[in-house]
Structures are given as C-alpha cells and as structure tokens.
Amino acid sequence: MVAVVLINPLGAALSHYEREAVDVLNACGSTTVVRSILEPSASGTGRIRWLTAYLRELLRTRRGAVSAVVILWPPIGYLDVIAAMVLGGRRCWIVMHDPVPLVAAVGFGSAARRCARFIRPNRLVTHSAAADYAVESALGHRTTRLPHPLLSVCPSQRRHATRLPVVRVLGQYKNDRDLLLLNNIASALGGETTLEILGRGWPAVAGWSVHSEFVSEDAFGHAIETADVVVIPYKRFFQSGVAVRCLERGTPVVGPAGTSLDDLLGANSGLLVHPSASPAAWVDAIEYAIEQGRPEMHRAALAARAAAVDEWGKWLRIVLPAGAS
C-alpha cells in the first residue's frame, strides 16, 4: 500500500515545494508517490482541461490502495474541500498556502466559504499562524498546522569579499510589495551593494536593477545561491517559499518580524525587522546579514529541517494505519 500520494496541480510553479514535501515525507519513512499536473501557463492547455486532469487524479486515488492524499495547492479554493470529499474521500488533505489570496483567485468568495464551512472536513493544512487564523475566520474551524517542508540543508557558503555584496528581491510582483521601502534601501545602500530584483511584473524601482521577466527554476536557484542577502519586502504574506529556499542554501534573508519568518529564524533574530521600524532598521539588518548572517542561517536551517521532519512524522503516525508507511 502507498502511504501518501501528493497531488500537485501546479507542476511548474510548485515543483520545488513538491521536492521539499517528498524529501521530508521520505525522511519520516513514508512511501510517497507524486502525481503532478502542469498548470495552463506551463502546459499551454486550457483551464478546463487542467481542472479535469486534477479531478481525475482525485478520483483515481479513491480507487487505489492509498492511505493519505495531500493536495499541494487548491485549484478551486475552498471549493476543493467539496471536490476532495466527494472524489477523494476522507483521506484527502489540502495545503492552504494563501487562505486570503494575494492575487485574484477562483473559489475564495463568500459562497465557496459557506459551502466549505457546512462540510467542516478538518482536513486543511497550513504553514503559519496567520494562515491558520485566516482559515478559522473563513470557515469557523482550525487547521492542521505543520511546518513548511524544506530540503536537507546544504553547507553554509562564504561570500566573495572581492566584489560588492549582492542584495536581491526574488519573486513575482504583487500589490503587497513595499516599493517605498525598496526606494529607501537603495538610497542608503546603492553605492555599497549591487541591488537587483528578479521576477515577473515588477515596475521600475529607483536604485535597483529590475529584471521583470519569468525566472526559470534553475535561474531562481542560481539567484539565491549567488546572492549575499535576499530581502522579503512584503507588507502581507502567510509564508515565504523564497525564505525557505534561502534557508536550504544558506543565503541570509532579511524580512519583517511578527510573521512566519519568526518560526524559521527565531523571533529575536537580527535578520528580522519590526514592521513599524524605520527604513534605517532594514539597512542595519541587511548589513548584519552581509557580515554575520550565514552562520545564523545555517543554525536556523538545521533547526527548521529537524522541526519539519518531527512534526510531519507525528502527523503521519496519526493519519496512517499501522504498518502503512
């Protein structure tokens, strides 16, 4: 019997998260199978064909000898609660990355929330306190909160002292990105660092070299590995896959305190900045990251990896029948 089937409806966008989930589950001793479906933007097919393929995979798991099913992203939002229950049965769990979408998304309106609240499946997984609270506010019940999975940690690397430190912002532009903060950082550090932004949809940002384009998986990984610091300039987010990937590679990350970054780095980390702090505090944190951030990131990564394996292992022992792994 297969212990866990992972259904990934965003086979391109979530390919790294898929690897992280498989790596953690395997470390827990689980037998894991992945069924990945490319999203329309990656496959060139229409949305209806994509959703049909996803629903077909759900139904397929119901007919197979499977102990648990984890849907890595809900293609139709809270309506996935109904689809998973009807087609996949009570073995299905759904990872809710953004319970309140940061961009327009299907299935998060009031009607969808009412339907999901009525069923009350208690099979939703979140990776942060903020996401847990958002689901509870929407549906009236708590989630299963598990740490964001991450790969085995790579050794910390030393930066090249012969060049200007490279400070990067990575990821698609969304309205929650703090452009004023980035302007202030550039004003303070523009002559002392190389400042770059990589991701689709970004406008021009004074003092930063902006590459507003799709970044491939390989290029994204290279951008993390060759950065001295990655900045998370977000006003609102539930968890940061970019920060997790920085942990995996030992690249220091600077971001707002009082968020899911506290869980990854520790609430007292010098890499975190209080949301009400001045731009000067962000500059101080970036300078600290350049000089001292790598050892701290390596320690945090080892702790985060151990916590992920431990908590996912506890979840497996609860949801799987004896001997299923």
C-alpha positions as CSV (number, residue, x, y, z in Angstrom):
1,M,0.0,0.0,0.0
2,V,1.2,3.5,-0.8
3,A,1.3,5.6,2.3
4,V,0.9,9.1,0.8
5,V,0.0,10.4,-2.6
6,L,0.9,14.0,-3.3
7,I,-1.2,15.7,-6.0
8,N,0.5,18.8,-7.3
9,P,-1.9,20.8,-9.6
10,L,0.9,23.5,-10.2
11,G,3.5,21.2,-11.5
12,A,5.8,24.0,-12.7
13,A,5.2,26.7,-10.1
14,L,5.3,24.3,-7.1
15,S,8.0,21.9,-8.4
16,H,10.4,22.9,-5.6
17,Y,7.7,22.7,-2.9
18,E,6.9,19.3,-4.2
19,R,10.5,18.2,-3.8
20,E,10.5,19.6,-0.3
21,A,7.4,17.7,0.7
22,V,8.7,14.4,-0.8
23,D,12.1,14.9,0.9
24,V,10.5,15.5,4.3
25,L,8.0,12.6,4.0
26,N,10.7,10.2,2.9
27,A,12.8,11.3,5.9
28,C,9.8,10.4,8.0
29,G,9.8,6.9,6.5
30,S,6.8,7.3,4.2
31,T,6.2,5.6,0.9
32,T,5.4,8.6,-1.3
33,V,4.0,8.9,-4.9
34,V,3.7,12.2,-6.7
35,R,1.1,13.0,-9.4
36,S,2.0,16.3,-10.9
37,I,-0.2,18.3,-13.3
38,L,1.2,21.2,-15.3
39,E,-0.8,24.4,-15.0
40,P,-2.2,26.1,-18.1
41,S,0.6,28.7,-18.2
42,A,3.2,25.9,-18.4
43,S,1.4,23.3,-20.4
44,G,-0.3,25.6,-23.0
45,T,-3.6,23.7,-22.4
46,G,-6.9,25.4,-21.3
47,R,-8.1,25.8,-17.8
48,I,-10.9,23.3,-18.2
49,R,-8.6,20.5,-19.3
50,W,-6.3,21.3,-16.4
51,L,-9.1,21.1,-13.9
52,T,-10.4,17.9,-15.4
53,A,-7.0,16.3,-15.1
54,Y,-6.8,17.4,-11.5
55,L,-10.3,16.0,-10.6
56,R,-9.4,12.8,-12.5
57,E,-6.4,12.3,-10.2
58,L,-8.5,12.8,-7.2
59,L,-10.9,10.1,-8.3
60,R,-8.0,7.9,-9.1
61,T,-6.8,8.0,-5.6
62,R,-10.2,6.8,-4.3
63,R,-9.9,3.7,-6.3
64,G,-6.3,2.9,-5.4
65,A,-4.7,1.4,-2.2
66,V,-3.7,4.7,-0.7
67,S,-3.6,5.7,3.0
68,A,-3.5,9.5,2.7
69,V,-3.7,12.1,-0.1
70,V,-2.2,15.6,0.1
71,I,-3.2,18.2,-2.4
72,L,-0.4,20.7,-2.6
73,W,-2.5,23.6,-3.8
74,P,-6.3,24.1,-4.1
75,P,-7.0,25.0,-7.8
76,I,-10.6,26.0,-6.9
77,G,-10.0,27.4,-3.5
78,Y,-12.4,26.4,-0.7
79,L,-14.4,24.5,-3.3
80,D,-11.6,22.0,-3.2
81,V,-12.9,21.0,0.2
82,I,-16.1,19.7,-1.5
83,A,-14.2,18.2,-4.5
84,A,-11.7,16.4,-2.3
85,M,-14.5,15.0,0.0
86,V,-16.7,13.7,-2.9
87,L,-14.0,12.4,-5.2
88,G,-11.1,11.6,-3.0
89,G,-12.8,10.7,0.3
90,R,-11.8,11.4,3.9
91,R,-8.2,10.5,3.2
92,C,-7.6,13.9,1.5
93,W,-5.7,16.8,3.0
94,I,-5.4,20.2,1.3
95,V,-2.5,22.6,1.8
96,M,-3.8,26.2,2.0
97,H,-0.8,28.4,1.2
98,D,-2.8,31.7,0.8
99,P,-6.2,31.4,2.5
100,V,-6.8,35.0,1.5
101,P,-5.3,35.2,-2.0
102,L,-2.8,37.9,-2.7
103,V,-4.0,37.9,-6.3
104,A,-7.4,37.2,-7.8
105,A,-8.3,33.5,-7.5
106,V,-11.3,31.3,-8.0
107,G,-13.2,29.7,-5.1
108,F,-12.5,32.1,-2.2
109,G,-15.7,34.1,-2.3
110,S,-18.5,34.0,0.3
111,A,-20.5,31.2,-1.4
112,A,-17.5,28.9,-1.6
113,R,-16.7,29.6,2.1
114,R,-20.2,28.8,3.2
115,C,-20.1,25.5,1.3
116,A,-16.8,24.5,2.8
117,R,-18.0,25.6,6.3
118,F,-21.0,23.4,6.0
119,I,-18.9,20.3,5.3
120,R,-16.3,21.0,8.0
121,P,-13.8,18.4,6.9
122,N,-11.0,19.4,9.2
123,R,-8.5,18.4,6.5
124,L,-6.8,21.7,5.8
125,V,-3.1,22.1,6.3
126,T,-1.4,25.5,6.9
127,H,2.2,26.5,7.5
128,S,1.8,29.6,9.6
129,A,-0.3,31.1,12.5
130,A,-1.5,33.8,10.1
131,A,-2.8,31.2,7.6
132,D,-4.4,29.2,10.4
133,Y,-6.2,32.3,11.7
134,A,-7.4,33.2,8.2
135,V,-8.9,29.7,7.6
136,E,-10.5,29.8,11.0
137,S,-12.0,33.2,10.3
138,A,-13.3,31.9,6.9
139,L,-14.6,28.5,7.9
140,G,-15.0,28.6,11.7
141,H,-12.6,25.8,12.5
142,R,-8.9,25.4,13.0
143,T,-6.5,23.7,10.6
144,T,-3.7,21.2,10.9
145,R,-0.6,23.4,11.2
146,L,2.6,21.8,10.0
147,P,6.0,23.4,9.4
148,H,6.8,24.4,5.8
149,P,8.8,21.4,4.4
150,L,12.4,22.0,3.4
151,L,15.2,20.1,1.8
152,S,18.2,18.8,3.7
153,V,20.4,21.7,4.5
154,C,23.4,22.5,2.3
155,P,26.7,23.7,4.0
156,S,26.9,27.5,4.5
157,Q,29.0,29.2,1.9
158,R,31.2,32.2,2.3
159,R,30.7,35.3,0.2
160,H,33.3,36.6,-2.2
161,A,35.0,39.6,-0.4
162,T,36.4,40.9,-3.7
163,R,33.1,42.2,-5.1
164,L,30.2,44.4,-3.9
165,P,27.7,42.4,-1.9
166,V,24.7,41.4,-3.9
167,V,21.3,42.1,-2.4
168,R,18.3,40.6,-4.3
169,V,14.5,40.6,-4.2
170,L,13.0,37.5,-5.8
171,G,9.6,36.6,-7.0
172,Q,6.6,37.9,-8.9
173,Y,5.4,41.4,-8.3
174,K,2.2,41.8,-6.2
175,N,0.5,44.7,-4.7
176,D,1.8,43.8,-1.2
177,R,5.4,44.5,-2.3
178,D,6.7,47.6,-0.4
179,L,8.2,49.8,-3.1
180,L,8.8,52.8,-0.8
181,L,10.9,50.6,1.4
182,L,12.9,49.4,-1.5
183,N,13.5,53.0,-2.6
184,N,14.8,53.9,0.9
185,I,17.1,50.8,1.0
186,A,18.5,51.9,-2.4
187,S,19.1,55.5,-1.1
188,A,21.1,54.1,1.8
189,L,23.0,51.2,0.2
190,G,23.1,52.0,-3.5
191,G,26.8,52.8,-3.6
192,E,27.8,50.0,-1.3
193,T,25.9,47.0,-2.8
194,T,24.6,45.6,-6.0
195,L,20.8,45.8,-5.8
196,E,18.7,43.5,-8.1
197,I,15.1,42.5,-8.5
198,L,14.1,39.4,-10.4
199,G,10.5,38.4,-11.2
200,R,7.6,39.0,-13.5
201,G,5.5,42.1,-13.4
202,W,7.8,44.4,-11.5
203,P,7.8,48.2,-12.3
204,A,10.9,50.3,-12.3
205,V,12.3,50.8,-8.8
206,A,14.8,53.6,-8.3
207,G,18.2,52.4,-7.4
208,W,17.5,48.8,-8.3
209,S,18.3,46.8,-11.4
210,V,14.9,45.3,-12.3
211,H,14.6,42.2,-14.4
212,S,10.9,41.9,-14.9
213,E,10.6,38.5,-16.5
214,F,9.8,34.9,-15.8
215,V,12.6,33.2,-13.9
216,S,13.2,29.5,-14.6
217,E,13.6,27.1,-11.7
218,D,17.4,26.7,-12.4
219,A,17.8,30.5,-12.7
220,F,15.9,31.1,-9.5
221,G,18.1,28.6,-7.6
222,H,21.2,30.3,-9.0
223,A,20.0,33.7,-8.0
224,I,19.6,32.5,-4.4
225,E,23.0,30.8,-4.3
226,T,24.8,33.8,-5.7
227,A,23.1,36.4,-3.5
228,D,24.7,37.7,-0.3
229,V,21.3,38.7,1.0
230,V,17.7,38.2,-0.1
231,V,15.2,40.8,1.1
232,I,11.5,40.0,1.7
233,P,9.9,43.4,1.3
234,Y,6.3,42.3,1.7
235,K,3.6,44.1,3.7
236,R,1.4,40.9,3.9
237,F,2.2,37.2,3.4
238,F,1.3,33.9,5.0
239,Q,4.6,32.1,4.5
240,S,7.6,32.7,2.2
241,G,8.8,29.9,0.0
242,V,11.7,32.2,-1.0
243,A,12.8,32.4,2.6
244,V,12.6,28.6,2.9
245,R,14.8,28.2,-0.1
246,C,17.3,30.7,1.2
247,L,17.5,28.5,4.4
248,E,18.2,25.5,2.3
249,R,21.1,27.2,0.5
250,G,22.5,29.1,3.5
251,T,21.7,32.5,2.0
252,P,20.8,35.2,4.6
253,V,17.3,36.6,4.3
254,V,16.0,39.8,5.8
255,G,12.3,40.3,6.3
256,P,9.6,41.6,8.7
257,A,9.3,40.3,12.2
258,G,5.9,39.2,13.6
259,T,5.4,36.9,10.6
260,S,6.0,33.3,9.7
261,L,9.7,34.2,9.4
262,D,9.7,34.1,13.2
263,D,9.1,30.4,13.0
264,L,12.0,29.9,10.6
265,L,14.6,32.3,12.1
266,G,13.5,32.9,15.7
267,A,11.7,35.9,16.9
268,N,14.9,37.6,18.2
269,S,16.9,37.1,15.0
270,G,19.0,40.1,13.9
271,L,17.7,39.3,10.4
272,L,14.2,40.4,11.2
273,V,12.9,43.9,11.3
274,H,9.8,45.1,13.3
275,P,7.1,46.2,10.9
276,S,6.9,49.7,12.4
277,A,10.7,50.2,12.3
278,S,12.3,52.9,10.2
279,P,14.0,52.1,6.9
280,A,17.3,52.5,8.7
281,A,16.5,49.3,10.7
282,W,16.2,47.4,7.4
283,V,19.5,48.8,6.3
284,D,21.1,47.7,9.6
285,A,19.6,44.2,9.2
286,I,20.9,43.9,5.6
287,E,24.4,45.0,6.8
288,Y,24.2,42.5,9.6
289,A,23.2,39.8,7.2
290,I,26.1,40.5,4.9
291,E,28.7,40.3,7.7
292,Q,27.2,37.7,10.1
293,G,24.1,36.2,8.6
294,R,25.4,33.0,7.1
295,P,26.2,31.2,10.4
296,E,22.8,32.2,11.8
297,M,21.0,31.0,8.7
298,H,22.8,27.6,8.9
299,R,21.8,27.1,12.5
300,A,18.2,28.1,11.8
301,A,18.1,25.8,8.8
302,L,19.2,22.8,10.8
303,A,16.5,23.6,13.4
304,A,13.8,24.1,10.8
305,R,14.6,20.9,9.0
306,A,14.5,18.9,12.2
307,A,11.2,20.5,13.2
308,A,9.7,19.8,9.8
309,V,10.7,16.1,9.9
310,D,9.5,15.8,13.5
311,E,6.1,17.4,13.0
312,W,5.3,15.8,9.7
313,G,6.3,12.5,11.3
314,K,3.8,13.0,14.1
315,W,1.1,13.8,11.6
316,L,1.9,10.6,9.6
317,R,1.6,8.5,12.7
318,I,-1.8,9.9,13.3
319,V,-3.3,9.7,9.8
320,L,-1.7,6.4,8.6
321,P,-2.9,3.0,9.7
322,A,-0.4,0.8,11.4
323,G,2.2,-0.5,9.0
324,A,1.1,1.7,6.1
325,S,4.4,3.5,5.8
